[in-house]
Amino acid sequence: MSAIEPIHVIGGGMAGSEAAWQAAEAGVPVILHEMRPVTGTFAHRTDGLAEMVCSNSFRSDDDENNAVGLLHWEMRAGGGLVMAMADAHALPAGGALAVDRDPFSAAVTAKLEAHPLIRIERGEIAALPPADWSSVIVATGPLTSPALAEAIRGLTDERALTFFDAIAPIVHFDSIDLSKAWFQSRYDKGETEAERTAYLNCPMDRDQYEAFIDALLAADRAEFREGETDTPYFDGCLPIEVMAARGRDTLRFGPMKPVGLTNPHAPEKKPYAVVQLRRDNALGTLFNIVGFQTKMKYGAQTEVLRMIPGLGNAAFARLGGIHRNTFLNSPRLLDDRLRLRAEPRLRFAGQITGVEGYVESAAMGLLAGRIAAAERLGRDLPPPPETTAMGSLVRHITGGADAKTFQPMNVNFGLFPPLDAVRGGRRGRRERYKGYTDRAKADFTGWLALSTASAAAV
Ligand SMILES: Cc1cc2nc3c(=O)[nH]c(=O)nc-3n(C[C@H](O)[C@H](O)[C@H](O)COP(=O)(O)OP(=O)(O)OC[C@H]3O[C@@H](n4cnc5c(N)ncnc54)[C@H](O)[C@@H]3O)c2cc1C
């Protein structure tokens, strides 16, 4: 190995594999610690690096009209190992990128093993890294081993690390029908106008409520996987369909209670129930449905939620779910270089930072690897602009999202600063998406030049 001190990467999944590759390609030696096969998880089956634990899809590959496709584009442009190996082992899947998982993982492993600046050590890191590891990337994923999770929690505080995500569906603001919904906080509470109008309310009459409950009770649900429920999740985050099964009025006295609200579209009519949505990002482009975590299957979820008045044409930035997932309260804990504020030698990447999905996790690995390598070489590399897919994600998790309600996030156009010139509507949406991706590609190319210059200057 070279005279430059190594970066230690903990976890050889999507994020850790990409981070190790990027740092090594920038000329910095890496020691990659992966606990499998010595210690396993309930979801991984192999000892391969970058194992895909469930579906074999990297989702849409459309880099002109889709935010995930754009993220693919940015990772390819950035010399991403995970994307290169996914492309090399792609399976026919229409507009999506499906991957032949075992050859893909074997190829990522072989590339990392063959890199002259990378050493792979097998075994669990079961405590905080020793003090002489001066640059560490923790990429241990949603199933971080309990011992390491506890150690990280000890560094932060009780509420800093979560073991289950309870995700309420998130809706694009511009798809909400404001002729039915209205802005108002319960009892008009709040010091400022913004606080008094912090919620969007969707009213239901009795017939609509009863039909909604019937649909909820009949909807298909996803099951927990074996081993997934070894940590209790039921405090304060019951799925709505479970609440409905406990009694037809449970939701009306819970997240759908109609009190303290007056519908300006029909002031004389008291709603029988009200669904509330709350702003989910600082830009105000995304709203989450308050208290609506659910295990309904995605198809059923879309159908049932579109029964809510005002959400008939809702476009979902992400659907709800409840899963085993270890993740940090990143908006509070991490700076924009993905460093733990309380201990900056520790940087985080992947799903543990509160992004969700193979592609998003690998993308955060790419960023962490490049930023850590630049730092090792005496340079400061800022994250990409927020107009790019990677930049918008990193901005969301490290500050754009509300820390109090933070839940994992997929990349989506709702995270991007709006384009002023292009207006709404279905036709407008396609134009807008193309506008986002054109702007992102130009800005990401600029950032890559900066990133490469920062490595070359040393
Ligand atoms: C059951 C399940 C199903 C999922 N299905 C999908 C899906 O279909 N599609 C999708 O996009 N995403 C899915 N995800 C999310 C998926 O895990 C992430 O998208 C992606 O794998 C996260 O990448 P990562 O690198 O952050 O974590 P991982 O890929 O999980 O990698 C983390 C690595 O760290 C290792 N590790 C953990 N603790 C330690 C330690 N203390 N010391 C050393 N090594 C350690 C693990 O063995 C693992 O190899 C699923 C997650 C789970 C749990």
The ligand as a Gaussian input file, in Angstrom:
#p B3LYP/6-31G(d) Opt

LIG

0 1
 C      -35.306000      -7.240000       3.556000
 C      -34.895000      -6.100000       2.686000
 C      -35.345000      -6.040000       1.362000
 C      -34.965000      -4.965000       0.544000
 N      -35.382000      -4.936000      -0.752000
 C      -34.965000      -3.950000      -1.583000
 C      -35.331000      -3.927000      -2.958000
 O      -36.030000      -4.813000      -3.428000
 N      -34.892000      -2.913000      -3.741000
 C      -34.100000      -1.914000      -3.260000
 O      -33.715000      -1.027000      -4.017000
 N      -33.736000      -1.905000      -1.954000
 C      -34.156000      -2.896000      -1.109000
 N      -33.797000      -2.897000       0.212000
 C      -33.017000      -1.840000       0.700000
 C      -31.577000      -2.281000       0.458000
 O      -31.052000      -2.885000       1.574000
 C      -30.747000      -1.130000       0.055000
 O      -31.331000      -0.579000      -1.072000
 C      -29.282000      -1.397000      -0.218000
 O      -28.878000      -2.743000      -0.131000
 C      -28.607000      -0.608000       0.822000
 O      -27.263000      -0.554000       0.519000
 P      -26.241000      -0.358000       1.707000
 O      -24.890000      -0.444000       1.108000
 O      -26.586000       0.836000       2.482000
 O      -26.503000      -1.632000       2.641000
 P      -26.237000      -3.176000       2.287000
 O      -26.272000      -3.406000       0.838000
 O      -27.126000      -3.961000       3.181000
 O      -24.728000      -3.372000       2.764000
 C      -24.335000      -3.272000       4.098000
 C      -23.227000      -4.267000       4.322000
 O      -22.659000      -4.043000       5.610000
 C      -22.377000      -5.296000       6.231000
 N      -22.341000      -5.053000       7.663000
 C      -23.364000      -4.751000       8.513000
 N      -22.902000      -4.521000       9.760000
 C      -21.542000      -4.691000       9.717000
 C      -20.507000      -4.579000      10.689000
 N      -20.760000      -4.252000      11.950000
 N      -19.212000      -4.839000      10.317000
 C      -18.932000      -5.166000       9.008000
 N      -19.895000      -5.276000       8.054000
 C      -21.180000      -5.029000       8.390000
 C      -23.509000      -6.184000       5.730000
 O      -23.153000      -7.545000       5.783000
 C      -23.696000      -5.704000       4.295000
 O      -22.908000      -6.405000       3.374000
 C      -34.153000      -3.948000       1.056000
 C      -33.707000      -4.020000       2.384000
 C      -34.075000      -5.080000       3.194000
 C      -33.587000      -5.131000       4.591000

